[in-house]
């Protein structure tokens, strides 16, 4: 029970940071919490760019690509950080460091 409370507190803190201190909406919550029976409520996936083509959207940094991948793996494992770290080939401490650094950068940018 204590672990679930910690996880909930982390999710809420993360959403608060993403919302910039404003109202928290579904777009500020992890994707695995948004899964419902109605497909229209699911976030749309980012379009895939075929190899050798040029993307029409703004270029993304390596850090953005890395964090996008980390969040997809976390979503796949329903927030299970040890399982995600194993799939990513990193130790759990490194995963936490990356998530904490990302949160700090988002916090300082907003």
Secondary structure as UniProt FT lines:
FT   HELIX           2..18
FT   TURN            19..21
FT   HELIX           26..28
FT   HELIX           31..33
FT   HELIX           39..41
FT   TURN            51..52
FT   HELIX           62..76
FT   TURN            77..79
FT   HELIX           81..88
FT   HELIX           92..109
//
